[in-house]
Amino acid sequence: MNVKMWLIILILAAVILVAVGKVINPKEQREKYNKKKSK
């Protein structure tokens, strides 16, 4: 495989993970997590 192919796959995987994370964790859960972290 070419290096470019690997870079594209890694970037796509990262984008998908971020998108899935946003869908699974709404803003409300993020705010709760941030509050717990600040404590």
C-alpha positions, 0 to 999 in steps of 0.5 A: 500500500502507498503511504498516501493510501494509509494517510487517507485511511487514517484521516477517514477513520479519525473523521468517522470516530469524531462523527460517531462520538458526536452522535453518541455523546450529545452536548449535555453529556459533554457538559456533565463530563466537563463539570466532573473533570473541573471538580 
